[in-house]
Amino acid sequence: MSKASVILQRQDGHLHARIEVHDRDLLGHDAELRLLLRARVKDKRPVHGSRTLWEHRFRLESASIDLQIPDDCLAGAYVYAGSKLDVLLESQLKVDDALLFDTSVGSDHSELLGPQPRACTGDIKQLEPADAFSLTANLAAIPGRNRLIAIALIVFGGLLVLGNMLLGLHDEFTPEAQTLFYDHSGSDGSESPLMKALMGSGALGAAVWFALRAQLRRYMRFELKKHPPLRRGLRLPLSELIEAESRVPLKGACIRVVAGNREKGQYRRKSKDKDETRSFTQPVSAGGDLRAHIQPAAGQCAAGHLLQRYGRIRPPVRRPAATAGNRQQPRHRRGLGSAAAARAVR
C-alpha cells in the first residue's frame, strides 16, 4: 500500500485536492504537491515532457488535508491518446522525510478533463495538399513582362541543357585530341565526359527551374502572418492569418485553409557511441477544410488589392471529427477555427 494518496475532485464548482496519509511517519514533514500536464512518448527510449500547472508547499500536520486549487490552472489543458504519444493529467506529491530519497507519490487524474480523445482518421494529405499546377494557365495569369521572361527561360534554358548533353555525348566517343569541351582526364587519370555533361546539365536545369519558378509566382504575393500560438477554441479573422496582394486581376480566386493536428515529441538513439536526442513530427489527422472565396463588390479583384479584405469563410465541406486539439465548428463567416497540435511539452 502506498504511503499516501492524492484525490482530485470538484466540490461546489471548485477543484479540490485531498491528501490521505497512510503512513504516520510522514506526519510533521514538509511536502509539495504539483499538478502536471505530462506527455508520455511511446518509444523504447522516450524523452517525456511535462508542464507544471500548479504547485503548493505545505506541512503534513494531519492524516487528511484538503487543498483548494485555483479554477484557472486547468485552462487550456487537455488529455489525448495518440499513435506516438499520450497527454495525461497527473499529480505528484513529494514529502521531505529523508536525507537522500524522499517519498514521492504520483497519481493519474486524466478523467477530470473528460474522456481521452483518440487520434482521428482524417485525410492526412490535406495538411499539405499537392498543388494543381498548369504551366499554360500560370503563364496566362502572370503579367506580360514576366510571361516573356518565363518563355525565354523555358526556350533558351532547354536549348542550353540539350546542347550541353549533346556536347558531352560527342566528347564521350571522341579521342582526347578531338574533344570540343569535356576532356577525358581526371584526378585518377580518366573521367567520363558524359558524366561531366550530366552534372553540368543538372546544375543548369536546376538554376533555370528556380529562375522560372520565381517568374511564375509574379501574379501575387502570399504570406503567412505572425499569429498567436494555436490552441483549442482560438478564432482568427482571415486578415490576421494571411497577407496576400494580387498583381494581376483575379476572378473566382479561393484561399484554402486546412486545420489539422500533429504529434511532436523526442526520443533517444545511439549513434557512433553517443546518445542523440531526436525529434519527430507525426501528422495524425486533418480537420476542417475551409475555403475563403474572394468576393469584392465588383466581382473581380483588381491588381494591387489585398485579398484578405475580401475573404469570406464558407463552412467545412464535411463535418470534421474531434481531434486531440479541438472540435472545429466555425460559427460565423469571418471566424477561422484552428487546431492545437498535440505535442510533448518541454
Residue pairs with C-beta under 8 A, 6 or more apart in sequence:
1 22
2 22
2 105
3 21
3 22
3 23
3 26
3 95
3 103
3 105
4 19
4 20
4 21
4 22
4 23
4 26
4 93
4 95
4 103
4 105
5 19
5 20
5 22
5 105
5 107
6 17
6 18
6 19
6 20
6 33
6 91
6 93
6 105
6 107
7 17
7 18
7 20
7 107
8 15
8 16
8 17
8 18
8 35
8 69
8 91
8 107
8 109
8 112
9 15
9 16
9 18
10 16
10 112
14 68
14 69
14 71
15 68
15 69
15 70
15 71
15 73
15 74
15 112
16 66
16 67
16 68
16 69
17 33
17 35
17 66
17 67
17 68
17 69
17 91
18 64
18 65
18 66
18 67
19 31
19 33
19 60
19 64
19 65
19 66
19 67
19 93
20 63
20 64
21 27
21 60
21 62
21 63
21 64
21 65
24 63
25 97
26 60
26 95
26 97
26 103
27 60
27 61
27 62
27 63
28 59
28 60
28 61
29 59
29 60
29 95
29 96
29 97
30 57
30 58
30 59
30 60
30 95
30 96
31 57
31 58
31 59
31 60
31 93
31 94
31 95
31 96
32 55
32 56
32 57
32 58
32 93
32 94
33 55
33 56
33 58
33 67
33 91
33 92
33 93
34 52
34 54
34 55
34 91
34 92
34 93
34 94
35 52
35 53
35 54
35 55
35 69
35 73
35 89
35 90
35 91
36 50
36 51
36 52
36 53
36 89
36 90
36 91
36 92
37 50
37 51
37 53
37 77
37 87
37 88
37 89
37 345
38 48
38 49
38 50
38 51
38 87
38 88
38 89
38 90
38 345
39 48
39 49
39 50
39 85
39 86
39 87
39 88
39 265
39 342
39 343
39 344
39 345
40 46
40 48
40 85
40 86
40 87
40 88
41 47
41 48
41 49
41 84
41 85
41 265
41 266
41 267
41 344
42 83
42 84
42 85
42 86
43 84
43 267
45 267
45 268
45 269
46 265
46 266
46 267
46 268
47 265
47 266
47 267
47 268
47 277
47 344
48 344
49 265
49 266
49 344
49 345
49 346
50 345
51 345
53 73
53 74
53 77
54 69
54 70
54 73
56 67
58 65
58 67
60 95
74 89
74 112
74 113
76 231
76 232
77 89
77 113
78 87
78 113
78 232
78 324
78 325
78 340
79 86
79 87
79 88
79 89
79 110
79 113
79 114
79 116
79 117
80 86
80 87
80 116
80 117
80 119
80 324
80 342
81 116
81 117
81 118
81 119
82 118
82 119
82 263
82 282
82 284
82 324
82 342
83 119
83 263
83 282
83 284
84 263
84 265
84 280
84 282
85 263
85 265
85 342
85 344
86 116
87 324
87 342
88 108
88 110
89 108
89 109
89 110
89 112
89 113
90 106
90 107
90 108
90 109
90 110
91 106
91 107
91 109
92 104
92 105
92 106
93 104
93 105
93 106
93 107
94 102
94 103
94 104
95 102
95 103
95 104
95 105
96 102
97 103
110 116
117 322
117 323
117 324
119 261
119 263
119 284
119 285
119 323
119 324
120 261
120 284
120 285
120 287
120 321
120 322
120 323
121 285
121 321
122 260
122 285
122 286
122 287
122 320
122 321
122 323
123 286
124 260
124 283
124 284
124 285
124 286
125 286
126 258
126 260
126 286
126 289
127 258
127 260
127 262
127 283
127 286
129 256
129 258
138 216
138 219
139 147
139 150
139 151
139 216
140 147
141 219
141 248
142 150
142 215
142 216
142 218
142 219
142 247
142 248
143 218
143 219
143 247
143 248
146 215
146 218
149 215
150 212
150 215
150 216
153 208
153 211
153 212
153 215
154 212
157 204
157 205
157 208
157 211
157 212
158 208
160 204
160 208
161 201
161 204
161 205
161 208
164 197
164 200
164 201
164 204
165 197
165 198
165 201
167 180
167 181
167 182
167 197
168 181
168 182
168 193
168 194
168 195
168 196
168 197
168 198
168 200
168 201
169 194
169 197
170 179
170 180
171 179
171 180
171 181
171 182
171 183
171 184
171 193
171 194
171 197
172 182
172 192
172 193
172 194
172 197
174 180
176 183
176 184
176 185
179 193
181 193
182 193
182 194
182 196
182 197
183 191
183 193
184 190
184 191
184 192
184 193
185 191
218 247
219 246
219 247
219 248
219 250
220 244
220 245
220 246
220 247
220 248
220 250
220 307
221 243
221 244
221 245
221 247
222 242
222 243
222 244
223 242
223 243
223 244
224 241
224 242
225 240
225 241
225 242
225 243
227 236
227 240
227 241
228 234
228 236
230 325
230 338
230 339
230 340
230 341
231 325
231 340
232 325
232 326
232 339
232 340
233 326
234 337
234 338
234 340
235 335
235 336
235 337
235 338
236 335
236 336
236 338
237 334
237 335
237 336
238 255
238 257
238 292
238 308
238 311
238 313
238 334
238 336
239 308
239 309
239 311
241 257
241 308
241 336
242 255
242 307
242 308
243 306
243 308
244 255
244 306
244 307
244 308
245 304
245 305
245 306
245 307
246 253
246 301
246 302
246 303
246 304
246 305
246 307
247 303
247 304
248 303
249 300
249 301
249 302
249 303
250 294
250 300
250 301
250 307
251 299
251 300
251 301
252 294
253 293
253 294
253 301
253 307
254 291
254 292
254 293
254 294
255 291
255 292
255 293
255 294
255 307
255 311
256 289
256 290
256 291
256 292
257 290
257 291
257 292
257 313
257 336
258 286
258 287
258 288
258 289
258 290
259 286
259 287
259 288
259 290
259 320
259 328
259 337
259 338
259 339
260 283
260 285
260 286
260 287
260 323
260 339
261 283
261 284
261 285
261 287
261 323
261 324
261 325
261 339
261 340
261 341
261 342
262 281
262 282
262 283
262 284
262 341
262 342
262 343
263 280
263 281
263 282
263 284
263 324
263 341
263 342
263 343
264 279
264 280
264 281
264 282
264 341
264 342
264 343
264 344
265 279
265 280
265 343
265 344
266 277
266 278
266 279
266 280
266 344
266 346
267 277
267 278
267 280
268 275
268 276
268 277
268 278
269 275
269 276
269 278
270 276
284 323
284 324
284 342
285 321
285 323
285 324
287 320
287 321
287 323
287 326
287 328
287 337
287 339
288 316
288 320
288 328
288 330
288 337
289 316
289 317
289 318
290 313
290 314
290 315
290 316
290 330
290 336
290 337
291 313
291 314
291 317
292 311
292 312
292 313
292 314
293 311
293 312
293 314
294 301
294 307
294 310
294 311
295 310
295 312
296 302
296 305
296 310
301 307
301 310
312 333
312 334
313 330
313 333
313 334
313 335
313 336
314 333
315 330
316 328
316 330
320 327
320 328
323 339
324 340
324 341
324 342
325 339
325 340
325 341
325 342
326 337
326 338
326 339
326 340
328 337
328 338
328 339
329 337
330 336
330 337
